[in-house]
Amino acid sequence: MFVTAIIAAGGRGSRFGGATSKQLIEIAGEPILARSVRAFATHPAVNEVIVALPDEILANPPEYLRASRVRVVAGGARRQDSVANGFAAASTACDVVVIHDAARPFASPGLIQRAIDAAAESGAAVAAVASRDTVKLVVRPAHHERQVRPAHHERQVRPAHHEREEGPLTLSPSKGERLIVKETLPRETIYLAQTPQAFRRDVLRDALALTDDATDEAALAERAGHPVRIVEGETTNIKITTPEDLSLAETILRSADRGLQNTKPARTGRAGTGYDLHRLVEGRPLVLGGVTVPSDRGALGHSDADVVCHAVTDAVLGALALGDIGGHFPDTDPQWKDANSVDLLARAVALVHEQGYEIGNVDVTVILERPKIKDHIEAMRQTLASTLGIDPARVSIKGKTNEGVDAIGRGEAIAAHAVALLRANS
């Protein structure tokens, strides 16, 4: 199954305010957009990621939007226009399209997978969380209504619930505005929609063919006559809308960090080493840690020849005493031809979890004469961290040369060494 992810990042974030586009605001030193894109670019079920951007970002996209599997397109005047632009750029091979708000930086791999699986089975799916509060449908009284006065024996005064109404509210009420409860809705029937939202290709095509405004693609799919399935959302999958939301986002990250810090390491941890080397040839992209590095030559291999991911995969498998990357993904098997090495690493990480372990940290040394990789190391760290399921602070990548010695020194090859530390899940 071929899955395309569209990240809707075409808005200007007017409700957020400030001179910087909301997508580029940082949480714990990393842009919101980078976190959202990485969640999909490193997900093993996602084949391509298309990011719809406003013109000012599209003109000079940041480095993390130049990673493998990521493409950028122009955003539109409305959210659905941005999604339509992304859909038009999607591969004709895609079976399922998963759509996500750039302003939701904490979608977990499990949430993404649930949405994809449900859409593949049912046609359309939306992540949502059940309402925990009693829900009131409110209206504004008519502007010209009279103030209710005490009852008088000469005339009857209509009670408030008979007052003429203007209809449901569409905006937050201004301070001091008079509102009236029209109806109390059954809480058990109320779900609060999030993203990701996923659709089979034909369903999304029908939805985007509608020209009327909608707040999300699920609403368009409903109007087009397609049933939309609910999948369990996550309370931490918040949307950054106002500056106040940043404080909540920081709290979520601190809680996650504390969870990692409080995980007791195994009394005897497991360590593994990895090594990979490839010849450099013209006409191949140079992919390192899931990031395409500008170069006139790239590594030659059966897959994408990403020496960083290959070395880390070998280190992880070695720590588990499960052999090496060649034993699990042999170059004699056509299914691994031109495979994305981030996906291969994700499969190795799944084995780590199956064995009851988690990644403690990894350290990688890339040996390459040219080009220099220092400007791309941060994007590599972020990609590896997401794939490994750890904080970027636990990922180290260093670039070295071979001082002109042997094939690497002559610029004919590239190599990488890696060390991975595993620890038991408590």
N, C-alpha and C positions, 0 to 999 in steps of 0.2 A: 504494500500500500504506500503510495506516494503522498506525503503530507506537506502542504505549503502553509507557512505561518505568515500572517499579515499583522504588522504592528502599526496601529493607528497613532501616529505622532505628528499629524499635520496641523493640530491646533496651536494657538498662540498662548493659551493659558491666561486669558484675560481676567478670570476670577482670582488667579493667584497674585497678579500684580508684579511690579518690578521690571527692570530692564532686561533681565536674562530670561530666555524662553524656559518655561517650567520644566520641559524635558531635560534641560541641561543643569538644573539645580542639583547639587550634590547631597547625598545622604551618606554620612560617615566616609567622606572623601571620594565617593563614586557617583557619577551622574545617574539620575533616575532612569534615563533612557538606556544607559549601558546595562544596568541590572535587568531591565525588562527584555532587551534584545538577547542578552546572554542566556536567559532562561530557556529560550527557544532555539537559539543557534547551537547550543550544546546538548539539546534533548535528543536522545537516540532515535525517537520516532519521527522527528522533523527533518525533511529533506532540503528545504530551502526556506529562507526568511526574507520577506520583503518589507521594508520600512518606509512608510509614507511620511514625508517630511515637509515642513514649511520651506519656502524658497530660501530664506536666509541660512538655514542649516544645510539644505540640499546643495547650495553653491560650494560649500566647503565642509563635507561631512567629517566628523571626528574619526580617529583611527579605528575605534572599535566597531565602526560600521563598514570597515573594509575587510573584515574577517571572512573566511571561507563560508560559503552558503548564504551570505548576506548581500542583498541588493537594495538600492534605494530608489524611490520614485517620488514624484511631486505629490504633495497633499492637495486636497480640494477645499472648497469653501465650507462644506459640511463633512461630518465624520463619514457618512455613507459615500460621499464623493471620494474621499481618501481611500476607503476600502475598495471602491470600484476601480480606482487607478492601480491599486495593488493587485486586484484580481485580474485585471487586463494584462499585467506583467507576469502572472504566475505561469509556471510550466504547464503545457498542455497535457502532461502526464499526470497531473495532480488528481487524486481521488477525493481527498478531504482538505478543506481549508479551515484553519483555526485562526480566529481573530482575537487580538488582545489590545487593550489600552496601554499605551506607553506609560501612563501615569500609575499603573499597578505594578510596582517593581518586585513584589514578593510572591508571585505565583510559583507554586512548588512543582517539581517534575511529576508527582503523582496527580496533581490537579490537571495538568496539561494532558496527561495520558487518559484520565477519566473522560475528559471532553472529547478527545479524538476517538476513543473507543465507542462512546455513546453515539457520536455522529455517524460513524461508519455503520453502526447497527440500525439506528433509527432515522437518520437523515439530518437531524438538527439537534443541537444540545447547547444548553447555557448553564454555566456555573452559577449557583445561587445558594444563599444561606437562609434558613428559616427565620422569620421574625421572632424575636424574643419578647417584644413589647406588644401591648394592646395598641391596635392601629385605628386611628380616627380619620374619617373622610370629612374635610372641613370645606366650608364655602364662605364667601364674603356676602354680607347683606347688601342690598341695593343701596347705592349712594344717596338716593333721595328718600330713603325710608324715614319715617318719623321716630323719634325717641319714644320708647315705651313708657307710659305714664301710669301712676297708680290707678287701679280700677275705680270708676266713678259710677254712681248708681244710675246716671242718665245714659251711659253708653258702655259698650263692651270694647275692651282693648284686645286685639289679636295677640295670642302668645307668640313668643319669639320663633317657635319652630314653624310658624306659618308665614314668616316674613319672606318677601320676594328675594330670590337668590340670583347671583350672577353665574354660578357654576363652580366647579372644583378649582382650587388654586393651582397655579402653575409656577409661582415664584414664592420665595420665602417671604413671610409677612413682615411688613415694616413695623418698627417699634410703635406700640400703642394701637395698632390696627385691630379692629373688632372682628373676630372670627366666630363662626358658629359650627358646631359639630352637626353634620348632616347624618352621619351613620357610623356606627362602630362595626368594623369589619372583623370577621372571624380570624383570629390570629393564626390558626393552624392552616389557613389557606393562603397566607401571605409569604412570599419568598422575595428576597432582595437580590436582584440580578447583579452579577459581576462579569468579568471576562477572565479566562478565555471563553469564547463561544465558537463552536465548531459546526461545520456544515459539509455535507456531501456537495460536490461541485455543482450538480444540477440544481440542488435546493438553493444554494447561494446565488446562482445565476437567476433563478426566478425572483428571489428576494430583491436583488439589486436592479431588476428590471422595473421595479416600482419607483415612481418619482416623488411620492409624497414623503414628507419629513418623518424621521423616526429617530429615537434616541439610541437604538442599537439594531443590529442586524437580525436579532431574534424577533423583534417586533415586525420587521419587514417580512420575515419568513412566515410568521403567523398570518399576516395579511394576504400573503400569496397562497394560503391554504395548506401550509405544511405544519404538522404537529412538531412542537419543540419540547424536547425532553430535558428535565432538570437533572443536573449532576451536583453532587455535594460540593459546595464551595468551601472557602476557608476564611475564618474571621481575620486572619493576618493578611489576607489578600486585599489590603486597603487601597483606595484610590487617593492619590495626592491631588487635592483640589485647592486648598488654601494653605497659607503659611503655617497655620496651626497643625495641619496634618503632618508636617515635618517632625514635630515633637513626638507624635505617635509612632512615626516610622523609625525614629532613633530608638525609641523604647523597644520596638519589636526586634531591632538588630541587637540591642544590648541583651535582651532576654535570650536570643539565639546564641550569642557569644557566651553567656553564662552557662547555657546548657552544654556547650562544648567544653568549657573549662571545668565543669563539674563532672564530666565523664571520667571515671577512674580508668587509668591505663592498665593494661594487663601487667601482671607481675613480671612476666617475661614477654615483652613485645616481640613482634616479628619484623625483620628487616629484609629487604631485597634490593639487588642492584640490577640495573639495566644498561644496555649498550646498543647503539644502532649506528650504521654507517651506510651512506649511499653516494654513488657517483653523481656529479653535477653535469647536466647537459642542457643544451639550448632547446627551447620550445616547451619546457615544462615549468609550471608555477612552483615557486618556493614556498611551501606551506610548513610553518613551524608553530606548534602548539595551537593548531586550529586557525592560525592567522596567516593570510597570504602576504608575504613580504615582497615588496617590489625588488625585482632582480632580473638580470638578463638570462639567468640560468636557474633551473630548478633540479630537485632530486629525482633520480630515475628509480622507479620501483613499480611493483605490481599494483599497490594501492596508491594513495596520494604521496607516499614516501615521506611522511611527517616524522622526522627523526626524534623530535621531542616527545610526541605521543607514543611512538614505538618504544623509546627507551623507558618511559614511565610505565607503559603497559608491561614490559618485561620485568621491571622492578616489582610491580604489584603482583604479577604472577609468581615471580621468584619468592617473594615473601610468603606466599601461600604454598610453596613447593608444588606448583601446578605446571611446571615446564616453562616454555617461552612462547612468544607471540607467534612464531612460525608453526608451532604445534596446534594452536587454536585457530589460526587464520592463515592456512598455508597458501603460498603463492601459486600452487598448482590447482587451486579451487577457483573456478571462474566467478563465483559469487563475491569474491573479495577484490575483483578487478576494479581499480580506481576507487576503492572504498574510502570513505572518510575516516581518517584515523582517530578522530574524536569519538566516533561511534564505536570503534574497536576498543578504545580505552573505557568507554562507558560499559561495555559488556564485561570487561575485566573487573570493573568496580562492582558490578552486580554479583560477580563471584565472591568478591570480598564480603559483601553483605550476607550472601548465602552461607558463608563459612562462619558467620557470627563476629566479623571484624568490621572495623571502620578505618579509614585513612587517618593517620596522625599528621604526617607532613611529607612533602616530597622536595627534593633538591635536584636541579637539573643543570648540567653544564653543556652548552652548545659550543662546538669547536668548528669555526668557519672563518675563512680568511676574509671574504667579502660576500655580500654587503654587511655593514655593521647592523646589529639587531637591537641596539639599546633603545631606540625609539619605539620598538614594538613589544618590548618585554612586558610592559604592564598589561597590554591586551592579551598576551599569551597567558599571563598569570591568572587573569580573570576567567579566561576560557577553561584553563585547567582546573581552577578552583571549583567552578560550577559543575564540571564533569565529575570531579572527585567527591563533591558534596562537602567541601570544607571551606573555611574562610580563606580569602586570598593571602592573608598574613601567614598561612601555613604552606605557601608555595614559593619556592625560590628558583629563579632562572638566571643564569649567568652566561655571558658571551665571552669566548676566548678565541684567540688565533693560535696557529701552530708555528708561528714565527718563520714562515717560509719553508718549513721542513716537510718532506714527503708529499704525498698526493693532496692532503688537506692543505698544506702550506702553499702548494702550487695552485690552489683554487680548483682542483679537480674533484674534490669530494667534501662531504660534510659529515660530522659525527656528533653524537650526543651521549653523555653518561647521565644516569639517574639513580637516585637512592629513594626508596619509599619505606616509611615506617608505618606498620599497622598496629592496631591495638584492639583488644576485645571489647565488644559492646557490653556495657554493664546493664 
